[in-house]
Amino acid sequence: MINKAATDCSSEQSQRHECFGGTARHKTVIDRLRRENKNSLLLDGGDQFQGSLFFTYYNGTINSEVMNLLGYNVTAIGNHEFDKGPDVLTSHYSRLTMPIVCANINTTLNPTIGRYIKPYHIFEEYNLAVIGYITDTAGGISNSGPTLQFEDPIPIVQHYTNELRKMGIKRILTVSHNGYDADKELAAKTHGIAVHVGGHSHTLLSNDPKSKDYPLAKGPYPTVVKNAKGDDVLIVQAFWSGKYIGRLDVSFDEEGKLIEFSGAPILVGQSIPPDTAVEKLVKKWRAPFKKYAETIIGYANLPFEYNCQKHRECAMGNLVTDSILWSMRKILKVHAAFINSGGIRAGILKGNVTLNDILTILPFGNELVKLKLTGQNITDLLESAVSRGINKISGKKVTSFIQVSGLRFVLDSSKPIYHRVQEVQIQNNESKLFEELDLEKVYDIITLDFVANTGDGLLPELNQEIISLGTVDSAVISYIQSQGTIEPHYDARIRDLTTSLLVNEKPFSPHEPVHFGYMKSNLNDLVREDELVSQEDESLLV
C-alpha cells in the first residue's frame, strides 16, 4: 500500500487508516466488479515496472505474477517497462498470460521482443478490439536501446482502426501510455474509436467535488471529446500507483458508436477488505527485504512536496540536488548540480525517513556523473528546460523541467521560448559565493547519467567521457544521515517573474552561500553506502 506521499505505507500509517491501493485490495475490487458485470475487460495502461522494492528485489518477476493473478485482459507498454533494458522486459512478457498491444513501436531490429507485441487484440466474444500505443517520446525517456523505435501514434492508430473496421470490427477501444493531453489530441484527430483508456501523465479525472483528491482532477471522468467526424468519444485515466481503479460502463450501437456511458474512479482505501490469499502472498514476497527497507535514516520535521514538474523549485528537488552537491564536494571541486524533475517520483511525510522512502523517491538507480559545461551550455540548458518544448541545440523534445543546486536563475515565462531566462548565477567552487554566469567559462557540473545521455531531451549529445561517481540514492541517504533531522527549504533558486514567491521563500542574495543546513542533529549511521541497493518507478504492489 502507499501513503499520501506515494511512498510505502508504514504500520503506523496503516493503523491510522492513511493507506491506499495494494494488490490484495485490487484483487477484492476487481473480483467484485467481475461478479457484478459479466461482460468486463481489465485493461492496463503500462508502467507496471518500477516503484517499489518488490520490483528491485525480484527484477520484475513478481510484477508478472501479479498481472497474471489479477487477470488483466490486455496491457499496453509504458516507458518504464524499458528501464532495465529490452532483455528484462522480454523475460517479463514471456511470463504474461494476456496480450501486449502497442501499434506504434517498431521492433524490426529486435524480433525477440517483437514476437510478444502486436498492434491490437480482438475479443471475438464481444466483436471488440483494443489498439495499444505509447508516447513517441519513449525512446528519450527510457532505456529502450537502439533496436526499438517509437513513431507518431496518430496516423498509426487510425490505420489500424480502418483495418479493423474493414474486418467488421466496429467496437474499438485504445489502451495507451501517452498522457491525458496527448490522448485528447489523438481522440480529436482520429475517428472510429469509442473509448481511450490512458496512462503516463498520472492524471486524476473526477466528478466528485466532495473527494479530498478533487482539487487534483484535470477533468471529468470520463472526459468527452469530439473526434475528427464530430462524434463523442471518451477518455479515462485513473491517477497512479494503484490508489484508484477506473470503472467505465459503456453501451455501443451497431456502428460502434456510444449509446450510454457512466463511471467513476474507485478509491482503493482501507475500508476495502484485502483478499486474504493475495495478502499472504504479498507478505511472503516482502519478507526477504522488509527489515532492510524499514531502516530509519533520519526524521522529517515537515512533509516534503513531490510535484516537481512545475516551472519552479520544489522541496524534494532542493533536497535531492543539495544532497548531490554536498556529497560530490567531499571528493571534487564542482560548481553546481542539476537533475531532471521527472526523476523524483514521490515525497516525504512528516516523521521517520526510511531507506524504502528514498528508494521509492529515487527509484532508477541513476549514477552521478561530472560534465564540463560552458556558461553558454548552461544557459541553453536552462532555456530548453523552461520552454518544455524543443531543445534549443539538439531539436529533441524536452520532456522534463529541472531542479538545481549551486545555480540560481530568474525566468520570465511570459517571454517567447529561448528568451525566458533573464539572469543566471552560479556558485564559485572556491569561495562558495554566487557570481554571474560567464558564458565563455567552463564549469564542473554534476548530473545524472540518464540526463548526460540526452535523457528527457535536456542536453544535446556532448561527446564527453562519462564516469560514474556513485548513485544518487546513496548521496541522498548519506546526506540525510549526516543531518539527522530535515525540513523543507526554499530559497528562490528558481524564480519566475510572472509568479509570486512561495510560502516562506525569500528573494536570493547574490552573496549568500548555498544552503546545506537543514535542521541539523546527530544520528548514528544505520547503513553503509556499500550496502545500498537501487530501485525504480511506478506500480506499487503492497
PENOR-V263357 format. One record per residue. N is the residue number from 1. RES is the residue in three letters. PSI is psi in whole degrees, -180 to 180 (999 if undefined). OMEGA is omega in degrees with one decimal (* if undefined). D_FIRST is the distance of its C-alpha to the first C-alpha in Angstrom with 1 decimal. Layout:
((N,RES,PSI,OMEGA,D_FIRST) (N,RES,PSI,OMEGA,D_FIRST))
This chain:
((1,MET,161,178.6,0.0) (2,ILE,158,172.8,3.8) (3,ASN,-174,-174.9,7.0) (4,LYS,-12,174.0,10.2) (5,ALA,2,178.9,11.4) (6,ALA,22,171.2,8.9) (7,THR,176,-175.6,8.4) (8,ASP,135,-176.9,6.2) (9,CYS,130,179.4,5.6) (10,SER,166,178.4,8.8) (11,SER,-35,178.1,10.3) (12,GLU,-43,177.8,12.5) (13,GLN,-37,177.4,10.2) (14,SER,-41,178.4,8.7) (15,GLN,-28,178.0,12.5) (16,ARG,6,-179.8,13.3) (17,HIS,49,-179.6,11.0) (18,GLU,22,-174.1,9.6) (19,CYS,156,-176.3,5.9) (20,PHE,158,172.2,5.4) (21,GLY,-154,-178.5,5.1) (22,GLY,140,-176.2,4.4) (23,THR,-39,-177.2,7.9) (24,ALA,-40,177.7,9.2) (25,ARG,-33,173.4,9.0) (26,HIS,-43,-179.9,10.3) (27,LYS,-42,178.5,13.0) (28,THR,-48,-177.5,14.0) (29,VAL,-46,-177.1,14.6) (30,ILE,-43,178.7,16.3) (31,ASP,-40,179.1,18.5) (32,ARG,-45,180.0,19.5) (33,LEU,-37,179.5,20.5) (34,ARG,-35,176.5,22.5) (35,ARG,-39,-176.3,24.3) (36,GLU,-22,-174.7,25.2) (37,ASN,102,-174.8,26.3) (38,LYS,-44,-177.3,28.4) (39,ASN,80,-174.7,28.8) (40,SER,146,172.5,25.3) (41,LEU,137,176.8,24.0) (42,LEU,116,-175.4,20.4) (43,LEU,143,177.6,20.6) (44,ASP,132,-177.3,18.5) (45,GLY,14,174.9,19.5) (46,GLY,176,-175.5,18.8) (47,ASP,44,170.0,16.8) (48,GLN,-27,177.0,14.9) (49,PHE,152,171.9,15.9) (50,GLN,166,170.7,14.5) (51,GLY,-11,-178.4,11.6) (52,SER,169,176.8,10.3) (53,LEU,-18,175.2,12.3) (54,PHE,-45,179.5,11.9) (55,PHE,-46,-177.2,14.3) (56,THR,-47,-174.3,16.4) (57,TYR,-40,-173.8,17.1) (58,TYR,-1,175.2,17.7) (59,ASN,38,173.2,19.3) (60,GLY,-12,-176.6,17.9) (61,THR,-36,178.3,18.9) (62,ILE,-36,177.3,15.5) (63,ASN,-42,177.6,14.9) (64,SER,-45,-178.1,18.1) (65,GLU,-41,-179.6,17.4) (66,VAL,-44,179.8,14.2) (67,MET,-42,177.2,16.4) (68,ASN,-39,-179.0,19.2) (69,LEU,-42,179.9,17.2) (70,LEU,-18,174.8,16.0) (71,GLY,43,174.8,19.6) (72,TYR,139,178.3,19.7) (73,ASN,-27,178.6,23.3) (74,VAL,150,178.7,23.7) (75,THR,143,169.8,21.9) (76,ALA,179,177.9,23.1) (77,ILE,130,174.5,23.0) (78,GLY,160,179.5,21.2) (79,ASN,-32,-178.2,22.7) (80,HIS,-11,172.3,20.0) (81,GLU,-23,-177.1,20.8) (82,PHE,3,-171.2,23.9) (83,ASP,-23,174.8,22.6) (84,LYS,10,179.1,23.6) (85,GLY,162,-177.3,26.8) (86,PRO,-30,-176.8,28.2) (87,ASP,-45,177.9,28.7) (88,VAL,-39,179.0,25.1) (89,LEU,-39,177.6,24.3) (90,THR,-42,177.4,27.3) (91,SER,-42,177.5,26.0) (92,HIS,-48,-178.0,22.7) (93,TYR,-30,179.1,24.8) (94,SER,-20,-178.8,27.1) (95,ARG,-14,-175.2,24.4) (96,LEU,149,-179.8,23.2) (97,THR,3,179.1,24.7) (98,MET,159,178.3,24.6) (99,PRO,148,177.0,26.9) (100,ILE,123,-173.9,26.1) (101,VAL,132,174.5,27.9) (102,CYS,107,-173.5,29.0) (103,ALA,-27,-171.5,32.5) (104,ASN,24,171.7,33.1) (105,ILE,131,178.8,32.3) (106,ASN,111,-176.8,35.6) (107,THR,19,-176.9,35.2) (108,THR,-40,-178.1,39.0) (109,LEU,0,178.5,38.8) (110,ASN,69,-178.5,35.9) (111,PRO,-19,179.9,36.7) (112,THR,-48,176.7,34.5) (113,ILE,-29,-177.1,31.3) (114,GLY,-28,-178.2,33.3) (115,ARG,-16,179.3,34.0) (116,TYR,-9,-172.0,30.3) (117,ILE,135,174.8,30.2) (118,LYS,160,-175.4,32.3) (119,PRO,-31,-178.5,32.8) (120,TYR,166,174.8,32.0) (121,HIS,136,179.4,31.4) (122,ILE,126,172.2,33.6) (123,PHE,96,-171.5,32.4) (124,GLU,-31,-178.6,35.9) (125,GLU,-21,178.7,35.1) (126,TYR,-1,-172.9,34.2) (127,ASN,50,-172.0,36.7) (128,LEU,144,178.7,33.8) (129,ALA,149,175.4,32.7) (130,VAL,120,176.4,29.7) (131,ILE,137,178.1,30.5) (132,GLY,152,172.3,28.1) (133,TYR,166,-176.4,28.4) (134,ILE,158,175.8,26.9) (135,THR,139,179.7,27.9) (136,ASP,0,173.8,31.2) (137,THR,3,-173.4,30.0) (138,ALA,-36,-179.5,27.7) (139,GLY,-28,-178.8,30.4) (140,GLY,-9,-177.2,30.3) (141,ILE,19,-179.5,26.6) (142,SER,180,178.8,25.7) (143,ASN,49,-174.6,27.2) (144,SER,-20,176.5,28.8) (145,GLY,176,-174.0,32.2) (146,PRO,-8,-174.9,35.7) (147,THR,-1,-179.4,35.8) (148,LEU,136,176.8,33.6) (149,GLN,151,-177.8,34.6) (150,PHE,126,-171.5,32.9) (151,GLU,164,178.9,35.3) (152,ASP,120,-174.6,35.5) (153,PRO,-23,-170.6,33.6) (154,ILE,-57,-179.9,35.8) (155,PRO,-31,-178.5,39.0) (156,ILE,-44,177.8,37.3) (157,VAL,-41,177.9,35.1) (158,GLN,-39,178.6,38.4) (159,HIS,-48,-177.6,40.2) (160,TYR,-28,173.7,38.0) (161,THR,-46,178.2,37.9) (162,ASN,-41,179.4,41.7) (163,GLU,-45,-179.5,41.7) (164,LEU,-40,-179.0,39.6) (165,ARG,-34,175.5,41.7) (166,LYS,-26,177.5,44.8) (167,MET,-4,-179.1,43.4) (168,GLY,4,177.7,43.1) (169,ILE,112,-175.7,39.3) (170,LYS,-14,172.9,38.9) (171,ARG,106,-173.0,35.4) (172,ILE,131,175.1,33.5) (173,LEU,163,167.1,30.0) (174,THR,152,169.5,28.4) (175,VAL,128,-168.5,24.9) (176,SER,165,170.3,24.5) (177,HIS,77,-168.3,22.8) (178,ASN,-23,-178.7,25.4) (179,GLY,147,-174.0,24.1) (180,TYR,-51,-178.4,24.9) (181,ASP,-41,179.1,28.3) (182,ALA,-35,175.9,29.4) (183,ASP,-39,177.7,28.5) (184,LYS,-39,178.2,30.6) (185,GLU,-46,179.5,33.4) (186,LEU,-42,-179.9,33.3) (187,ALA,-38,-177.9,33.3) (188,ALA,-22,-175.4,36.4) (189,LYS,3,178.1,38.2) (190,THR,174,176.7,37.9) (191,HIS,160,178.9,38.9) (192,GLY,2,179.7,38.5) (193,ILE,135,-175.9,34.6) (194,ALA,-38,-172.5,33.1) (195,VAL,139,175.4,29.4) (196,HIS,116,178.3,27.3) (197,VAL,119,-169.2,23.6) (198,GLY,175,175.4,22.3) (199,GLY,-162,173.3,19.8) (200,HIS,-45,-175.2,20.1) (201,SER,0,177.7,20.6) (202,HIS,39,-173.1,17.1) (203,THR,131,170.8,19.2) (204,LEU,130,171.8,18.3) (205,LEU,137,-173.7,21.2) (206,SER,149,172.9,21.7) (207,ASN,11,-172.3,24.6) (208,ASP,95,-179.4,23.2) (209,PRO,-14,178.5,24.6) (210,LYS,-13,-179.5,23.1) (211,SER,140,177.2,19.5) (212,LYS,-26,-179.7,18.2) (213,ASP,-2,-175.0,17.3) (214,TYR,-39,178.1,20.8) (215,PRO,-19,179.2,22.3) (216,LEU,-13,-174.1,20.2) (217,ALA,137,179.5,21.6) (218,LYS,0,-179.4,24.1) (219,GLY,178,179.6,25.8) (220,PRO,160,176.5,26.0) (221,TYR,115,-7.1,24.0) (222,PRO,162,171.9,25.8) (223,THR,130,-178.6,28.0) (224,VAL,129,-179.5,31.5) (225,VAL,144,172.9,33.7) (226,LYS,129,179.0,37.3) (227,ASN,-173,-174.3,37.8) (228,ALA,-17,177.9,40.9) (229,LYS,10,176.3,43.0) (230,GLY,7,178.3,41.8) (231,ASP,150,176.0,39.6) (232,ASP,132,172.4,36.3) (233,VAL,158,-173.4,33.2) (234,LEU,145,173.6,29.6) (235,ILE,130,177.4,26.7) (236,VAL,152,172.5,23.0) (237,GLN,152,-170.3,19.8) (238,ALA,53,172.6,16.3) (239,PHE,-140,-177.0,14.9) (240,TRP,171,176.7,12.3) (241,SER,18,174.1,8.9) (242,GLY,13,178.7,8.4) (243,LYS,-32,178.7,8.5) (244,TYR,154,166.5,11.7) (245,ILE,125,-179.3,13.8) (246,GLY,137,175.4,17.4) (247,ARG,131,177.9,20.1) (248,LEU,124,175.5,23.8) (249,ASP,126,-178.0,26.8) (250,VAL,149,171.8,30.0) (251,SER,141,-176.8,33.6) (252,PHE,154,168.6,36.1) (253,ASP,-175,-175.3,39.8) (254,GLU,-21,179.0,42.0) (255,GLU,4,179.8,41.8) (256,GLY,11,177.6,38.0) (257,LYS,158,-177.4,38.0) (258,LEU,137,171.5,35.7) (259,ILE,-54,179.0,37.1) (260,GLU,153,174.2,34.2) (261,PHE,151,175.4,30.5) (262,SER,163,177.8,27.8) (263,GLY,173,179.5,24.0) (264,ALA,154,171.9,21.1) (265,PRO,138,-180.0,17.4) (266,ILE,120,177.2,15.3) (267,LEU,123,-179.1,12.6) (268,VAL,82,-179.6,9.6) (269,GLY,-177,-175.8,9.3) (270,GLN,-6,173.4,9.4) (271,SER,-18,177.1,13.0) (272,ILE,122,-178.7,12.3) (273,PRO,139,177.1,12.7) (274,PRO,149,170.9,10.8) (275,ASP,121,-170.9,13.4) (276,THR,-39,-179.3,14.7) (277,ALA,-42,179.6,16.0) (278,VAL,-37,178.5,13.0) (279,GLU,-40,177.6,11.0) (280,LYS,-39,178.1,14.0) (281,LEU,-45,-178.6,13.9) (282,VAL,-42,177.9,10.5) (283,LYS,-39,178.3,11.8) (284,LYS,-43,179.0,15.0) (285,TRP,-36,-176.4,13.8) (286,ARG,-28,-169.9,12.0) (287,ALA,-43,-175.5,15.2) (288,PRO,-27,-176.2,17.5) (289,PHE,6,-174.2,15.7) (290,LYS,-49,-176.4,13.7) (291,LYS,-44,179.0,16.7) (292,TYR,-46,-176.3,17.5) (293,ALA,-30,-176.0,14.2) (294,GLU,5,177.6,14.3) (295,THR,127,-178.6,17.9) (296,ILE,130,-179.9,18.8) (297,ILE,-11,-179.0,21.0) (298,GLY,-170,-177.7,21.8) (299,TYR,136,177.3,21.2) (300,ALA,121,179.0,20.7) (301,ASN,-30,-178.6,23.1) (302,LEU,161,178.2,21.7) (303,PRO,149,176.1,18.7) (304,PHE,123,177.0,19.4) (305,GLU,155,-179.2,19.1) (306,TYR,1,177.9,17.9) (307,ASN,89,-172.8,19.8) (308,CYS,10,-175.8,22.6) (309,GLN,-11,177.3,24.2) (310,LYS,163,-177.2,26.7) (311,HIS,60,177.8,30.2) (312,ARG,171,174.6,29.8) (313,GLU,158,175.0,28.4) (314,CYS,160,-174.6,24.9) (315,ALA,-45,-179.9,23.7) (316,MET,-37,178.2,21.4) (317,GLY,-43,178.0,24.3) (318,ASN,-43,179.9,26.8) (319,LEU,-47,-176.2,24.8) (320,VAL,-49,-177.2,24.3) (321,THR,-36,175.0,27.9) (322,ASP,-38,177.0,29.4) (323,SER,-43,179.6,27.7) (324,ILE,-49,-177.4,29.2) (325,LEU,-42,176.8,32.6) (326,TRP,-46,-178.0,32.6) (327,SER,-46,-176.3,31.8) (328,MET,-31,-179.6,34.3) (329,ARG,-9,173.6,37.1) (330,LYS,-19,-176.2,37.2) (331,ILE,-16,-175.4,38.6) (332,LEU,158,169.0,40.0) (333,LYS,105,-179.2,41.8) (334,VAL,152,-176.3,39.6) (335,HIS,-43,-170.6,39.9) (336,ALA,171,176.9,36.5) (337,ALA,149,172.6,33.1) (338,PHE,154,176.1,31.1) (339,ILE,165,171.9,28.0) (340,ASN,134,179.8,26.6) (341,SER,-32,-178.5,24.3) (342,GLY,-13,177.3,22.1) (343,GLY,-9,178.9,21.3) (344,ILE,117,-167.5,19.1) (345,ARG,-4,-178.4,15.6) (346,ALA,178,178.9,13.8) (347,GLY,-169,178.9,15.1) (348,ILE,132,175.4,15.3) (349,LEU,162,174.5,14.9) (350,LYS,134,178.9,17.7) (351,GLY,-163,-179.0,17.7) (352,ASN,141,175.9,17.4) (353,VAL,126,-176.4,16.7) (354,THR,167,174.2,15.5) (355,LEU,-40,-179.4,16.3) (356,ASN,-35,176.4,12.8) (357,ASP,-49,-176.2,12.9) (358,ILE,-39,-179.3,16.1) (359,LEU,-15,171.6,15.3) (360,THR,-39,178.0,12.5) (361,ILE,-42,-177.3,15.1) (362,LEU,76,-166.6,17.9) (363,PRO,-6,-166.5,16.6) (364,PHE,-4,-178.9,20.0) (365,GLY,29,-177.9,22.0) (366,ASN,143,176.0,24.8) (367,GLU,147,172.9,28.1) (368,LEU,136,-179.8,30.2) (369,VAL,156,178.2,33.7) (370,LYS,133,175.8,36.8) (371,LEU,151,170.3,38.8) (372,LYS,113,-178.0,42.2) (373,LEU,138,172.9,42.2) (374,THR,164,174.8,45.2) (375,GLY,-35,178.0,44.9) (376,GLN,-40,175.5,45.6) (377,ASN,-43,-178.4,42.7) (378,ILE,-42,178.1,40.4) (379,THR,-43,177.8,41.8) (380,ASP,-40,176.5,41.3) (381,LEU,-49,-177.9,37.7) (382,LEU,-42,178.7,37.1) (383,GLU,-40,179.0,39.0) (384,SER,-40,-178.1,37.0) (385,ALA,-43,-177.3,33.6) (386,VAL,-20,177.3,34.6) (387,SER,-32,-175.6,36.1) (388,ARG,35,177.3,32.9) (389,GLY,-93,-178.5,35.4) (390,ILE,137,178.0,37.5) (391,ASN,132,-175.3,38.1) (392,LYS,-33,-175.2,41.5) (393,ILE,-50,-172.5,42.7) (394,SER,-23,-174.1,41.0) (395,GLY,3,-180.0,40.6) (396,LYS,149,-179.8,37.1) (397,LYS,134,177.4,34.5) (398,VAL,126,-172.5,32.4) (399,THR,13,178.3,28.7) (400,SER,150,168.0,27.4) (401,PHE,-177,179.8,28.6) (402,ILE,161,170.7,29.0) (403,GLN,146,-169.2,28.3) (404,VAL,159,168.9,31.2) (405,SER,139,-174.4,32.6) (406,GLY,-2,174.9,36.3) (407,LEU,146,172.0,36.9) (408,ARG,132,179.2,37.6) (409,PHE,151,178.7,38.5) (410,VAL,132,177.1,39.5) (411,LEU,160,174.6,39.1) (412,ASP,99,-173.8,40.5) (413,SER,-7,176.6,38.3) (414,SER,-12,-178.6,41.2) (415,LYS,162,175.6,43.3) (416,PRO,155,179.8,43.7) (417,ILE,149,-176.7,41.4) (418,TYR,5,175.6,42.6) (419,HIS,25,-174.3,44.4) (420,ARG,-25,-178.9,41.5) (421,VAL,117,-173.2,41.3) (422,GLN,-29,-176.0,43.9) (423,GLU,138,177.7,43.7) (424,VAL,131,173.8,42.1) (425,GLN,146,-178.6,42.4) (426,ILE,151,-176.3,41.3) (427,GLN,132,173.7,41.4) (428,ASN,127,-174.2,44.4) (429,ASN,0,173.1,43.3) (430,GLU,-59,-176.4,46.1) (431,SER,-20,-176.3,46.4) (432,LYS,14,174.5,42.7) (433,LEU,154,179.9,44.2) (434,PHE,143,178.2,43.4) (435,GLU,162,-178.1,46.2) (436,GLU,138,179.5,46.8) (437,LEU,131,176.8,45.6) (438,ASP,117,-174.0,48.6) (439,LEU,-26,-176.3,48.3) (440,GLU,-13,-177.6,50.5) (441,LYS,149,176.8,49.0) (442,VAL,130,-177.8,46.6) (443,TYR,150,175.1,43.4) (444,ASP,117,-172.7,41.0) (445,ILE,137,175.9,37.5) (446,ILE,134,173.5,34.1) (447,THR,-168,179.7,31.5) (448,LEU,150,177.0,29.0) (449,ASP,-37,178.6,30.4) (450,PHE,-46,-179.2,28.6) (451,VAL,-42,179.9,30.5) (452,ALA,-28,178.5,33.7) (453,ASN,31,174.9,33.7) (454,THR,16,178.0,33.7) (455,GLY,140,-176.6,30.0) (456,ASP,10,175.0,29.2) (457,GLY,13,-174.6,33.0) (458,LEU,-35,180.0,33.4) (459,LEU,146,169.3,36.2) (460,PRO,174,175.6,39.0) (461,GLU,128,-172.7,39.9) (462,LEU,-15,-179.2,41.4) (463,ASN,43,175.8,42.9) (464,GLN,148,175.3,42.0) (465,GLU,130,-178.1,41.2) (466,ILE,117,-178.2,37.5) (467,ILE,131,-178.4,36.8) (468,SER,137,178.0,33.5) (469,LEU,19,-176.8,33.2) (470,GLY,171,-177.1,29.9) (471,THR,153,-179.3,26.3) (472,VAL,-37,-179.8,24.8) (473,ASP,-36,176.8,21.8) (474,SER,-41,179.8,24.4) (475,ALA,-44,-178.4,26.4) (476,VAL,-42,178.5,23.7) (477,ILE,-46,179.9,22.6) (478,SER,-40,-178.9,26.4) (479,TYR,-46,179.9,27.0) (480,ILE,-40,176.8,24.4) (481,GLN,-38,-178.9,25.7) (482,SER,-30,-178.6,29.2) (483,GLN,-34,-178.4,28.5) (484,GLY,-64,178.7,26.5) (485,THR,135,-178.3,25.5) (486,ILE,156,172.2,24.7) (487,GLU,157,-177.5,24.7) (488,PRO,146,-178.7,24.8) (489,HIS,133,174.3,28.3) (490,TYR,138,178.1,30.1) (491,ASP,21,177.7,33.7) (492,ALA,35,177.3,34.5) (493,ARG,-25,171.8,34.6) (494,ILE,115,-171.2,33.8) (495,ARG,121,177.1,36.0) (496,ASP,122,-177.5,36.7) (497,LEU,-17,-178.3,40.0) (498,THR,-2,179.8,38.9) (499,THR,163,179.4,36.1) (500,SER,166,177.6,36.2) (501,LEU,150,173.1,34.8) (502,LEU,163,175.3,31.3) (503,VAL,133,178.9,31.0) (504,ASN,16,179.9,32.5) (505,GLU,137,179.8,33.5) (506,LYS,141,173.5,37.1) (507,PRO,142,-173.9,39.4) (508,PHE,153,172.7,39.8) (509,SER,135,-178.2,43.1) (510,PRO,-16,-178.3,44.4) (511,HIS,7,179.5,45.3) (512,GLU,127,178.6,42.1) (513,PRO,159,-180.0,40.4) (514,VAL,147,-174.8,36.8) (515,HIS,116,173.3,34.4) (516,PHE,-5,-171.8,32.7) (517,GLY,70,166.8,32.7) (518,TYR,166,-173.4,29.3) (519,MET,100,-169.1,29.6) (520,LYS,136,173.0,31.0) (521,SER,175,-177.4,30.9) (522,ASN,134,174.8,31.1) (523,LEU,125,-179.0,28.2) (524,ASN,141,176.4,29.0) (525,ASP,133,-178.1,27.6) (526,LEU,-8,-179.9,24.8) (527,VAL,141,177.1,24.6) (528,ARG,152,179.9,27.3) (529,GLU,-33,-177.4,27.0) (530,ASP,0,176.8,28.1) (531,GLU,-4,-171.9,25.1) (532,LEU,151,172.1,22.6) (533,VAL,163,177.2,20.8) (534,SER,164,-172.2,19.8) (535,GLN,177,-176.2,16.8) (536,GLU,-156,-150.6,16.2) (537,ASP,-104,-135.2,14.7) (538,GLU,-36,-166.9,12.5) (539,SER,96,-178.0,10.4) (540,LEU,136,-169.8,6.9) (541,LEU,-9,-160.5,6.7) (542,VAL,999,*,4.4))
